[in-house]
Amino acid sequence: MHDNSRPEPSGRGRGRFITLEGGEGVGKSTNLSFVVNYLTQHGIEVVQTREPGGTPRAEAIREQLLAHDSEPLDDDAELLLVFAARAQHLARKIRPALARGAWVVCDRFTDATFAYQGGGRGIDKERIASLEHLVQRGLTPDLTLLLDMPLEAAEARLASRLESQGGSKDRFEQERRDFFERVRTSYLSRATAEPERIVVVDAQGDLASVQSRISEILKQRIEQWR
């Protein structure tokens, strides 16, 4: 449908691509549902999805990425698995939805790869960018909501969630604080570099305040895009 050297169109006739980003414990899942409901109430067809995952094969790759295992996962293998899942996700779910005019709302996308594998793991950003070019062929989110809060508060929220749900930390959640400091720094650096696309939302306040801010952003973008 598109060649490998030209960006995909983002104008009329194509749906909009919105992503939610942020570290562990910032409230992405709760606010993702809020975004989906807000758009649906405005008469927009919405496809809700997540990364890694989104399709059966991509979800199988997600399990490999998050699972604890006796064999450590090499950083390069982790990066390639992330983009393998993304390629499947784009081909089977995201691109078809956008092509028919639906809006896609995704829990994380490539900003997370730059933050976690780039910032957290220390993988060279140029290597990540080359895979981004290969797999995405110019397709990037129209809007990214970056939920941000201090690490101490995020850690407390994550601990509370795990306790209430009776769960355990996955392979990423068990990383040390310095890992998540690098992740947060990487996210904020990307927001500074792309302020039109990435909007930072202070996620430390009460839920009503956070969602009021998200509503303002969505209202503005819907008016702008229509």
Stockholm file with secondary structure:
# STOCKHOLM 1.0

chainA/1-226         MHDNSRPEPSGRGRGRFITLEGGEGVGKSTNLSFVVNYLTQHGIEVVQTREPGGTPRAEAIREQLLAHDSEPLDDDAELLLVFAARAQHLARKIRPALARGAWVVCDRFTDATFAYQGGGRGIDKERIASLEHLVQRGLTPDLTLLLDMPLEAAEARLASRLESQGGSKDRFEQERRDFFERVRTSYLSRATAEPERIVVVDAQGDLASVQSRISEILKQRIEQWR
#=GR chainA/1-226 SS CCCSSSCCCCSTTSCCEEEEECCTTSCHHHHHHHHHHHHHHTTCCEEEEESSCSSHHHHHHHHHHHSCCSSCCCHHHHHHHHHHHHHHHIIIIIHHHHHTTCEEEEECCHHHHIIIIIIITCCCHHHHHHHHHHHHTTCCCSEEEEEECCHHHHHHHHHHHHHHHTCCCCTTTTSCHHHHHHHHHHHHHHHHHCTTTEEEEECSSCHHHHHHHHHHHHHHHHHHHC
#=GC SS_cons         CCCSSSCCCCSTTSCCEEEEECCTTSCHHHHHHHHHHHHHHTTCCEEEEESSCSSHHHHHHHHHHHSCCSSCCCHHHHHHHHHHHHHHHIIIIIHHHHHTTCEEEEECCHHHHIIIIIIITCCCHHHHHHHHHHHHTTCCCSEEEEEECCHHHHHHHHHHHHHHHTCCCCTTTTSCHHHHHHHHHHHHHHHHHCTTTEEEEECSSCHHHHHHHHHHHHHHHHHHHC
//
